[in-house]
Amino acid sequence: MNHKSPTSQQKKPGAARLVTAHSAALLLAVGLNISAARATIDNTAIATGTYAAAPVTSNPSTVSVSVVASAPHMLVTKSANPTTNLRAGETVTYTYTVKNDGNVTLRNISLADVHNAAGPAPSPSLEVLSIDAPPVGDSSDVTPSDGVWNVLAPGDTVTFKATYIVQQTDVDQRQ
C-alpha cells in the first residue's frame, strides 16, 4: 500500500477538485447554488481506484448544506462628555461606537455628524478597534485617525472620537 500524503489541485471556484491519497482518487464536484429563497453548497464525491489493473468506480454520493444568507448591518451609539452646564470655550468630547452586528464584513466605515451649534460640526476620527470578537485579527484600518475604518468583521466594534468647543454664540442663542 502506498502511503503518500494527500495532494490537491485547486481550480476555479465551483469547479471540480482532484484529491489523491493512497493510490486512489476522490473527485469532488463542488457547486454553489444561490437563490432568493435559499443558498446551498452542493457537493458530490466519486471514489476511483484499481483492482488487478482494472478501474473501480463508486456510485456518486451527494450532500447539500445550507448557507446563511448575507445580512449586513451595523449599530452606532454616540455619547458626550460633559453633557451639562457647558460654558463658552469648554470642550465636549464625543465618542461614537460602531458595531458590525451583521454576518458579513463591512468596509470603509465612516461617520457623519451634524448639529445645530454655531461652530463647525465635530469630525469623527481617532478610530480604534475597541472589540475584536473571535476570530481575532480580522478587522483592520489602513490609515490611522483618518475618520475611516477600512475593514470591520462581524461582531467587531470600532470607536471614533471627536471634539467640539462651545462657542459664545451657542450660549447666547440657547438661553
PyMOL commands that place a pseudoatom at each C-alpha (Angstrom):
pseudoatom trace, name=CA, resn=MET, resi=1, chain=A, elem=C, hetatm=0, pos=[0.000, 0.000, 0.000]
pseudoatom trace, name=CA, resn=ASN, resi=2, chain=A, elem=C, hetatm=0, pos=[1.287, 3.442, -0.919]
pseudoatom trace, name=CA, resn=HIS, resi=3, chain=A, elem=C, hetatm=0, pos=[1.135, 5.939, 1.991]
pseudoatom trace, name=CA, resn=LYS, resi=4, chain=A, elem=C, hetatm=0, pos=[1.710, 9.190, 0.142]
pseudoatom trace, name=CA, resn=SER, resi=5, chain=A, elem=C, hetatm=0, pos=[0.439, 12.285, 1.823]
pseudoatom trace, name=CA, resn=PRO, resi=6, chain=A, elem=C, hetatm=0, pos=[-2.683, 13.814, 0.239]
pseudoatom trace, name=CA, resn=THR, resi=7, chain=A, elem=C, hetatm=0, pos=[-2.259, 16.336, -2.526]
pseudoatom trace, name=CA, resn=SER, resi=8, chain=A, elem=C, hetatm=0, pos=[-4.810, 18.573, -4.196]
pseudoatom trace, name=CA, resn=GLN, resi=9, chain=A, elem=C, hetatm=0, pos=[-5.094, 20.554, -7.359]
pseudoatom trace, name=CA, resn=GLN, resi=10, chain=A, elem=C, hetatm=0, pos=[-7.230, 23.703, -6.937]
pseudoatom trace, name=CA, resn=LYS, resi=11, chain=A, elem=C, hetatm=0, pos=[-9.239, 25.078, -9.831]
pseudoatom trace, name=CA, resn=LYS, resi=12, chain=A, elem=C, hetatm=0, pos=[-11.690, 27.944, -10.186]
pseudoatom trace, name=CA, resn=PRO, resi=13, chain=A, elem=C, hetatm=0, pos=[-14.468, 28.260, -7.529]
pseudoatom trace, name=CA, resn=GLY, resi=14, chain=A, elem=C, hetatm=0, pos=[-17.318, 25.947, -8.401]
pseudoatom trace, name=CA, resn=ALA, resi=15, chain=A, elem=C, hetatm=0, pos=[-15.014, 23.699, -10.471]
pseudoatom trace, name=CA, resn=ALA, resi=16, chain=A, elem=C, hetatm=0, pos=[-14.066, 20.136, -9.623]
pseudoatom trace, name=CA, resn=ARG, resi=17, chain=A, elem=C, hetatm=0, pos=[-11.005, 19.493, -7.474]
pseudoatom trace, name=CA, resn=LEU, resi=18, chain=A, elem=C, hetatm=0, pos=[-8.973, 16.300, -7.662]
pseudoatom trace, name=CA, resn=VAL, resi=19, chain=A, elem=C, hetatm=0, pos=[-7.673, 14.989, -4.344]
pseudoatom trace, name=CA, resn=THR, resi=20, chain=A, elem=C, hetatm=0, pos=[-5.341, 11.976, -4.379]
pseudoatom trace, name=CA, resn=ALA, resi=21, chain=A, elem=C, hetatm=0, pos=[-4.280, 9.816, -1.451]
pseudoatom trace, name=CA, resn=HIS, resi=22, chain=A, elem=C, hetatm=0, pos=[-3.222, 6.161, -1.023]
pseudoatom trace, name=CA, resn=SER, resi=23, chain=A, elem=C, hetatm=0, pos=[-3.235, 5.376, -4.799]
pseudoatom trace, name=CA, resn=ALA, resi=24, chain=A, elem=C, hetatm=0, pos=[-6.980, 6.126, -5.036]
pseudoatom trace, name=CA, resn=ALA, resi=25, chain=A, elem=C, hetatm=0, pos=[-8.680, 9.233, -6.371]
pseudoatom trace, name=CA, resn=LEU, resi=26, chain=A, elem=C, hetatm=0, pos=[-11.685, 11.071, -4.998]
pseudoatom trace, name=CA, resn=LEU, resi=27, chain=A, elem=C, hetatm=0, pos=[-13.382, 13.555, -7.287]
pseudoatom trace, name=CA, resn=LEU, resi=28, chain=A, elem=C, hetatm=0, pos=[-15.157, 16.407, -5.517]
pseudoatom trace, name=CA, resn=ALA, resi=29, chain=A, elem=C, hetatm=0, pos=[-17.606, 18.386, -7.600]
pseudoatom trace, name=CA, resn=VAL, resi=30, chain=A, elem=C, hetatm=0, pos=[-18.490, 21.473, -5.605]
pseudoatom trace, name=CA, resn=GLY, resi=31, chain=A, elem=C, hetatm=0, pos=[-21.083, 23.973, -6.728]
pseudoatom trace, name=CA, resn=LEU, resi=32, chain=A, elem=C, hetatm=0, pos=[-22.656, 26.958, -5.000]
pseudoatom trace, name=CA, resn=ASN, resi=33, chain=A, elem=C, hetatm=0, pos=[-26.360, 27.476, -5.676]
pseudoatom trace, name=CA, resn=ILE, resi=34, chain=A, elem=C, hetatm=0, pos=[-27.782, 30.798, -4.502]
pseudoatom trace, name=CA, resn=SER, resi=35, chain=A, elem=C, hetatm=0, pos=[-31.320, 31.980, -4.982]
pseudoatom trace, name=CA, resn=ALA, resi=36, chain=A, elem=C, hetatm=0, pos=[-33.590, 34.417, -3.165]
pseudoatom trace, name=CA, resn=ALA, resi=37, chain=A, elem=C, hetatm=0, pos=[-35.280, 31.522, -1.376]
pseudoatom trace, name=CA, resn=ARG, resi=38, chain=A, elem=C, hetatm=0, pos=[-32.196, 29.512, -0.379]
pseudoatom trace, name=CA, resn=ALA, resi=39, chain=A, elem=C, hetatm=0, pos=[-28.440, 29.282, -0.528]
pseudoatom trace, name=CA, resn=THR, resi=40, chain=A, elem=C, hetatm=0, pos=[-26.813, 25.850, -0.622]
pseudoatom trace, name=CA, resn=ILE, resi=41, chain=A, elem=C, hetatm=0, pos=[-23.479, 24.248, -1.331]
pseudoatom trace, name=CA, resn=ASP, resi=42, chain=A, elem=C, hetatm=0, pos=[-23.889, 21.004, -3.298]
pseudoatom trace, name=CA, resn=ASN, resi=43, chain=A, elem=C, hetatm=0, pos=[-21.000, 18.550, -3.006]
pseudoatom trace, name=CA, resn=THR, resi=44, chain=A, elem=C, hetatm=0, pos=[-20.688, 15.292, -4.958]
pseudoatom trace, name=CA, resn=ALA, resi=45, chain=A, elem=C, hetatm=0, pos=[-17.934, 12.727, -4.408]
pseudoatom trace, name=CA, resn=ILE, resi=46, chain=A, elem=C, hetatm=0, pos=[-16.940, 9.745, -6.564]
pseudoatom trace, name=CA, resn=ALA, resi=47, chain=A, elem=C, hetatm=0, pos=[-14.182, 7.364, -5.493]
pseudoatom trace, name=CA, resn=THR, resi=48, chain=A, elem=C, hetatm=0, pos=[-11.987, 5.634, -8.071]
pseudoatom trace, name=CA, resn=GLY, resi=49, chain=A, elem=C, hetatm=0, pos=[-9.303, 3.048, -7.681]
pseudoatom trace, name=CA, resn=THR, resi=50, chain=A, elem=C, hetatm=0, pos=[-7.972, -0.131, -9.260]
pseudoatom trace, name=CA, resn=TYR, resi=51, chain=A, elem=C, hetatm=0, pos=[-8.217, -3.848, -8.623]
pseudoatom trace, name=CA, resn=ALA, resi=52, chain=A, elem=C, hetatm=0, pos=[-5.981, -6.188, -10.592]
pseudoatom trace, name=CA, resn=ALA, resi=53, chain=A, elem=C, hetatm=0, pos=[-5.225, -3.342, -13.029]
pseudoatom trace, name=CA, resn=ALA, resi=54, chain=A, elem=C, hetatm=0, pos=[-8.944, -2.771, -13.659]
pseudoatom trace, name=CA, resn=PRO, resi=55, chain=A, elem=C, hetatm=0, pos=[-10.601, 0.521, -12.738]
pseudoatom trace, name=CA, resn=VAL, resi=56, chain=A, elem=C, hetatm=0, pos=[-13.154, 0.512, -9.933]
pseudoatom trace, name=CA, resn=THR, resi=57, chain=A, elem=C, hetatm=0, pos=[-15.551, 3.455, -9.521]
pseudoatom trace, name=CA, resn=SER, resi=58, chain=A, elem=C, hetatm=0, pos=[-18.111, 4.105, -6.823]
pseudoatom trace, name=CA, resn=ASN, resi=59, chain=A, elem=C, hetatm=0, pos=[-21.586, 5.462, -7.248]
pseudoatom trace, name=CA, resn=PRO, resi=60, chain=A, elem=C, hetatm=0, pos=[-21.740, 9.217, -6.696]
pseudoatom trace, name=CA, resn=SER, resi=61, chain=A, elem=C, hetatm=0, pos=[-22.644, 10.497, -3.244]
pseudoatom trace, name=CA, resn=THR, resi=62, chain=A, elem=C, hetatm=0, pos=[-24.089, 13.995, -2.967]
pseudoatom trace, name=CA, resn=VAL, resi=63, chain=A, elem=C, hetatm=0, pos=[-24.803, 16.165, 0.026]
pseudoatom trace, name=CA, resn=SER, resi=64, chain=A, elem=C, hetatm=0, pos=[-26.199, 19.702, 0.194]
pseudoatom trace, name=CA, resn=VAL, resi=65, chain=A, elem=C, hetatm=0, pos=[-25.598, 22.099, 3.060]
pseudoatom trace, name=CA, resn=SER, resi=66, chain=A, elem=C, hetatm=0, pos=[-27.471, 25.338, 3.568]
pseudoatom trace, name=CA, resn=VAL, resi=67, chain=A, elem=C, hetatm=0, pos=[-25.644, 28.622, 3.848]
pseudoatom trace, name=CA, resn=VAL, resi=68, chain=A, elem=C, hetatm=0, pos=[-26.877, 31.604, 5.831]
pseudoatom trace, name=CA, resn=ALA, resi=69, chain=A, elem=C, hetatm=0, pos=[-27.860, 34.472, 3.569]
pseudoatom trace, name=CA, resn=SER, resi=70, chain=A, elem=C, hetatm=0, pos=[-25.794, 37.642, 3.942]
pseudoatom trace, name=CA, resn=ALA, resi=71, chain=A, elem=C, hetatm=0, pos=[-27.267, 40.196, 6.335]
pseudoatom trace, name=CA, resn=PRO, resi=72, chain=A, elem=C, hetatm=0, pos=[-25.112, 43.343, 6.521]
pseudoatom trace, name=CA, resn=HIS, resi=73, chain=A, elem=C, hetatm=0, pos=[-25.994, 45.599, 9.466]
pseudoatom trace, name=CA, resn=MET, resi=74, chain=A, elem=C, hetatm=0, pos=[-24.318, 47.897, 11.961]
pseudoatom trace, name=CA, resn=LEU, resi=75, chain=A, elem=C, hetatm=0, pos=[-25.285, 49.802, 15.101]
pseudoatom trace, name=CA, resn=VAL, resi=76, chain=A, elem=C, hetatm=0, pos=[-23.957, 53.223, 16.089]
pseudoatom trace, name=CA, resn=THR, resi=77, chain=A, elem=C, hetatm=0, pos=[-24.111, 54.796, 19.538]
pseudoatom trace, name=CA, resn=LYS, resi=78, chain=A, elem=C, hetatm=0, pos=[-22.937, 58.256, 20.496]
pseudoatom trace, name=CA, resn=SER, resi=79, chain=A, elem=C, hetatm=0, pos=[-22.101, 59.727, 23.877]
pseudoatom trace, name=CA, resn=ALA, resi=80, chain=A, elem=C, hetatm=0, pos=[-20.809, 63.108, 25.043]
pseudoatom trace, name=CA, resn=ASN, resi=81, chain=A, elem=C, hetatm=0, pos=[-18.698, 64.204, 27.987]
pseudoatom trace, name=CA, resn=PRO, resi=82, chain=A, elem=C, hetatm=0, pos=[-19.523, 66.515, 29.696]
pseudoatom trace, name=CA, resn=THR, resi=83, chain=A, elem=C, hetatm=0, pos=[-23.229, 66.890, 28.916]
pseudoatom trace, name=CA, resn=THR, resi=84, chain=A, elem=C, hetatm=0, pos=[-24.448, 69.688, 31.225]
pseudoatom trace, name=CA, resn=ASN, resi=85, chain=A, elem=C, hetatm=0, pos=[-23.657, 73.277, 32.248]
pseudoatom trace, name=CA, resn=LEU, resi=86, chain=A, elem=C, hetatm=0, pos=[-21.143, 73.921, 29.486]
pseudoatom trace, name=CA, resn=ARG, resi=87, chain=A, elem=C, hetatm=0, pos=[-19.723, 77.406, 29.086]
pseudoatom trace, name=CA, resn=ALA, resi=88, chain=A, elem=C, hetatm=0, pos=[-18.201, 79.117, 26.056]
pseudoatom trace, name=CA, resn=GLY, resi=89, chain=A, elem=C, hetatm=0, pos=[-14.681, 77.829, 25.428]
pseudoatom trace, name=CA, resn=GLU, resi=90, chain=A, elem=C, hetatm=0, pos=[-15.284, 74.420, 27.063]
pseudoatom trace, name=CA, resn=THR, resi=91, chain=A, elem=C, hetatm=0, pos=[-14.739, 71.254, 25.053]
pseudoatom trace, name=CA, resn=VAL, resi=92, chain=A, elem=C, hetatm=0, pos=[-17.245, 68.461, 24.569]
pseudoatom trace, name=CA, resn=THR, resi=93, chain=A, elem=C, hetatm=0, pos=[-15.727, 65.095, 23.657]
pseudoatom trace, name=CA, resn=TYR, resi=94, chain=A, elem=C, hetatm=0, pos=[-17.969, 62.825, 21.587]
pseudoatom trace, name=CA, resn=THR, resi=95, chain=A, elem=C, hetatm=0, pos=[-17.429, 59.080, 21.490]
pseudoatom trace, name=CA, resn=TYR, resi=96, chain=A, elem=C, hetatm=0, pos=[-19.031, 57.022, 18.718]
pseudoatom trace, name=CA, resn=THR, resi=97, chain=A, elem=C, hetatm=0, pos=[-19.093, 53.234, 18.681]
pseudoatom trace, name=CA, resn=VAL, resi=98, chain=A, elem=C, hetatm=0, pos=[-19.948, 51.312, 15.535]
pseudoatom trace, name=CA, resn=LYS, resi=99, chain=A, elem=C, hetatm=0, pos=[-20.631, 47.593, 15.924]
pseudoatom trace, name=CA, resn=ASN, resi=100, chain=A, elem=C, hetatm=0, pos=[-20.918, 45.218, 12.995]
pseudoatom trace, name=CA, resn=ASP, resi=101, chain=A, elem=C, hetatm=0, pos=[-23.866, 43.163, 14.204]
pseudoatom trace, name=CA, resn=GLY, resi=102, chain=A, elem=C, hetatm=0, pos=[-24.460, 41.617, 10.787]
pseudoatom trace, name=CA, resn=ASN, resi=103, chain=A, elem=C, hetatm=0, pos=[-22.897, 38.438, 9.437]
pseudoatom trace, name=CA, resn=VAL, resi=104, chain=A, elem=C, hetatm=0, pos=[-20.663, 39.863, 6.693]
pseudoatom trace, name=CA, resn=THR, resi=105, chain=A, elem=C, hetatm=0, pos=[-17.531, 42.006, 6.736]
pseudoatom trace, name=CA, resn=LEU, resi=106, chain=A, elem=C, hetatm=0, pos=[-18.150, 45.733, 6.203]
pseudoatom trace, name=CA, resn=ARG, resi=107, chain=A, elem=C, hetatm=0, pos=[-15.696, 48.102, 4.552]
pseudoatom trace, name=CA, resn=ASN, resi=108, chain=A, elem=C, hetatm=0, pos=[-14.883, 51.829, 4.732]
pseudoatom trace, name=CA, resn=ILE, resi=109, chain=A, elem=C, hetatm=0, pos=[-16.845, 52.713, 7.870]
pseudoatom trace, name=CA, resn=SER, resi=110, chain=A, elem=C, hetatm=0, pos=[-17.154, 56.468, 8.441]
pseudoatom trace, name=CA, resn=LEU, resi=111, chain=A, elem=C, hetatm=0, pos=[-19.467, 58.787, 10.355]
pseudoatom trace, name=CA, resn=ALA, resi=112, chain=A, elem=C, hetatm=0, pos=[-21.274, 62.000, 9.527]
pseudoatom trace, name=CA, resn=ASP, resi=113, chain=A, elem=C, hetatm=0, pos=[-22.117, 64.270, 12.447]
pseudoatom trace, name=CA, resn=VAL, resi=114, chain=A, elem=C, hetatm=0, pos=[-24.426, 67.266, 12.167]
pseudoatom trace, name=CA, resn=HIS, resi=115, chain=A, elem=C, hetatm=0, pos=[-25.514, 69.645, 14.884]
pseudoatom trace, name=CA, resn=ASN, resi=116, chain=A, elem=C, hetatm=0, pos=[-27.280, 72.930, 15.456]
pseudoatom trace, name=CA, resn=ALA, resi=117, chain=A, elem=C, hetatm=0, pos=[-24.366, 74.680, 17.140]
pseudoatom trace, name=CA, resn=ALA, resi=118, chain=A, elem=C, hetatm=0, pos=[-22.627, 77.808, 15.867]
pseudoatom trace, name=CA, resn=GLY, resi=119, chain=A, elem=C, hetatm=0, pos=[-19.213, 76.249, 15.247]
pseudoatom trace, name=CA, resn=PRO, resi=120, chain=A, elem=C, hetatm=0, pos=[-18.206, 73.540, 12.799]
pseudoatom trace, name=CA, resn=ALA, resi=121, chain=A, elem=C, hetatm=0, pos=[-19.685, 70.081, 13.384]
pseudoatom trace, name=CA, resn=PRO, resi=122, chain=A, elem=C, hetatm=0, pos=[-17.449, 67.522, 15.084]
pseudoatom trace, name=CA, resn=SER, resi=123, chain=A, elem=C, hetatm=0, pos=[-15.355, 65.479, 12.682]
pseudoatom trace, name=CA, resn=PRO, resi=124, chain=A, elem=C, hetatm=0, pos=[-15.149, 61.876, 13.947]
pseudoatom trace, name=CA, resn=SER, resi=125, chain=A, elem=C, hetatm=0, pos=[-11.681, 60.354, 13.654]
pseudoatom trace, name=CA, resn=LEU, resi=126, chain=A, elem=C, hetatm=0, pos=[-9.122, 58.810, 16.039]
pseudoatom trace, name=CA, resn=GLU, resi=127, chain=A, elem=C, hetatm=0, pos=[-10.680, 55.431, 15.212]
pseudoatom trace, name=CA, resn=VAL, resi=128, chain=A, elem=C, hetatm=0, pos=[-9.565, 52.357, 17.159]
pseudoatom trace, name=CA, resn=LEU, resi=129, chain=A, elem=C, hetatm=0, pos=[-10.786, 48.780, 17.290]
pseudoatom trace, name=CA, resn=SER, resi=130, chain=A, elem=C, hetatm=0, pos=[-12.431, 48.508, 20.703]
pseudoatom trace, name=CA, resn=ILE, resi=131, chain=A, elem=C, hetatm=0, pos=[-13.856, 44.974, 20.465]
pseudoatom trace, name=CA, resn=ASP, resi=132, chain=A, elem=C, hetatm=0, pos=[-12.166, 42.258, 18.400]
pseudoatom trace, name=CA, resn=ALA, resi=133, chain=A, elem=C, hetatm=0, pos=[-14.531, 39.280, 18.591]
pseudoatom trace, name=CA, resn=PRO, resi=134, chain=A, elem=C, hetatm=0, pos=[-13.223, 35.844, 17.582]
pseudoatom trace, name=CA, resn=PRO, resi=135, chain=A, elem=C, hetatm=0, pos=[-11.683, 35.156, 15.199]
pseudoatom trace, name=CA, resn=VAL, resi=136, chain=A, elem=C, hetatm=0, pos=[-9.350, 37.936, 16.270]
pseudoatom trace, name=CA, resn=GLY, resi=137, chain=A, elem=C, hetatm=0, pos=[-7.310, 39.978, 13.812]
pseudoatom trace, name=CA, resn=ASP, resi=138, chain=A, elem=C, hetatm=0, pos=[-9.902, 40.039, 11.024]
pseudoatom trace, name=CA, resn=SER, resi=139, chain=A, elem=C, hetatm=0, pos=[-10.600, 43.805, 11.214]
pseudoatom trace, name=CA, resn=SER, resi=140, chain=A, elem=C, hetatm=0, pos=[-8.094, 46.419, 10.106]
pseudoatom trace, name=CA, resn=ASP, resi=141, chain=A, elem=C, hetatm=0, pos=[-7.502, 50.097, 9.430]
pseudoatom trace, name=CA, resn=VAL, resi=142, chain=A, elem=C, hetatm=0, pos=[-5.049, 51.148, 6.734]
pseudoatom trace, name=CA, resn=THR, resi=143, chain=A, elem=C, hetatm=0, pos=[-4.611, 54.800, 7.745]
pseudoatom trace, name=CA, resn=PRO, resi=144, chain=A, elem=C, hetatm=0, pos=[-4.972, 55.560, 11.464]
pseudoatom trace, name=CA, resn=SER, resi=145, chain=A, elem=C, hetatm=0, pos=[-7.026, 58.583, 12.568]
pseudoatom trace, name=CA, resn=ASP, resi=146, chain=A, elem=C, hetatm=0, pos=[-8.328, 59.482, 9.099]
pseudoatom trace, name=CA, resn=GLY, resi=147, chain=A, elem=C, hetatm=0, pos=[-12.011, 59.084, 10.016]
pseudoatom trace, name=CA, resn=VAL, resi=148, chain=A, elem=C, hetatm=0, pos=[-12.448, 55.856, 8.034]
pseudoatom trace, name=CA, resn=TRP, resi=149, chain=A, elem=C, hetatm=0, pos=[-12.158, 52.309, 9.418]
pseudoatom trace, name=CA, resn=ASN, resi=150, chain=A, elem=C, hetatm=0, pos=[-11.297, 50.049, 6.474]
pseudoatom trace, name=CA, resn=VAL, resi=151, chain=A, elem=C, hetatm=0, pos=[-12.417, 46.512, 7.403]
pseudoatom trace, name=CA, resn=LEU, resi=152, chain=A, elem=C, hetatm=0, pos=[-14.899, 45.674, 10.194]
pseudoatom trace, name=CA, resn=ALA, resi=153, chain=A, elem=C, hetatm=0, pos=[-15.634, 41.967, 10.637]
pseudoatom trace, name=CA, resn=PRO, resi=154, chain=A, elem=C, hetatm=0, pos=[-18.869, 40.584, 12.123]
pseudoatom trace, name=CA, resn=GLY, resi=155, chain=A, elem=C, hetatm=0, pos=[-19.036, 41.039, 15.904]
pseudoatom trace, name=CA, resn=ASP, resi=156, chain=A, elem=C, hetatm=0, pos=[-16.273, 43.659, 15.980]
pseudoatom trace, name=CA, resn=THR, resi=157, chain=A, elem=C, hetatm=0, pos=[-16.673, 47.241, 17.219]
pseudoatom trace, name=CA, resn=VAL, resi=158, chain=A, elem=C, hetatm=0, pos=[-14.712, 50.359, 16.261]
pseudoatom trace, name=CA, resn=THR, resi=159, chain=A, elem=C, hetatm=0, pos=[-14.683, 53.558, 18.334]
pseudoatom trace, name=CA, resn=PHE, resi=160, chain=A, elem=C, hetatm=0, pos=[-14.286, 57.061, 16.913]
pseudoatom trace, name=CA, resn=LYS, resi=161, chain=A, elem=C, hetatm=0, pos=[-13.722, 60.325, 18.840]
pseudoatom trace, name=CA, resn=ALA, resi=162, chain=A, elem=C, hetatm=0, pos=[-14.422, 63.975, 18.056]
pseudoatom trace, name=CA, resn=THR, resi=163, chain=A, elem=C, hetatm=0, pos=[-14.499, 67.255, 19.956]
pseudoatom trace, name=CA, resn=TYR, resi=164, chain=A, elem=C, hetatm=0, pos=[-16.489, 70.473, 19.825]
pseudoatom trace, name=CA, resn=ILE, resi=165, chain=A, elem=C, hetatm=0, pos=[-15.584, 73.744, 21.531]
pseudoatom trace, name=CA, resn=VAL, resi=166, chain=A, elem=C, hetatm=0, pos=[-18.687, 75.528, 22.780]
pseudoatom trace, name=CA, resn=GLN, resi=167, chain=A, elem=C, hetatm=0, pos=[-18.964, 78.990, 21.183]
pseudoatom trace, name=CA, resn=GLN, resi=168, chain=A, elem=C, hetatm=0, pos=[-20.248, 82.127, 22.906]
pseudoatom trace, name=CA, resn=THR, resi=169, chain=A, elem=C, hetatm=0, pos=[-22.944, 82.214, 20.206]
pseudoatom trace, name=CA, resn=ASP, resi=170, chain=A, elem=C, hetatm=0, pos=[-24.088, 78.724, 21.337]
pseudoatom trace, name=CA, resn=VAL, resi=171, chain=A, elem=C, hetatm=0, pos=[-24.556, 80.034, 24.872]
pseudoatom trace, name=CA, resn=ASP, resi=172, chain=A, elem=C, hetatm=0, pos=[-26.276, 83.285, 23.730]
pseudoatom trace, name=CA, resn=GLN, resi=173, chain=A, elem=C, hetatm=0, pos=[-28.736, 81.601, 21.325]
pseudoatom trace, name=CA, resn=ARG, resi=174, chain=A, elem=C, hetatm=0, pos=[-29.800, 78.735, 23.577]
pseudoatom trace, name=CA, resn=GLN, resi=175, chain=A, elem=C, hetatm=0, pos=[-30.864, 80.707, 26.682]
for i in range(1, 175): cmd.bond("trace and resi %d" % i, "trace and resi %d" % (i + 1))
show_as sticks, trace
zoom trace
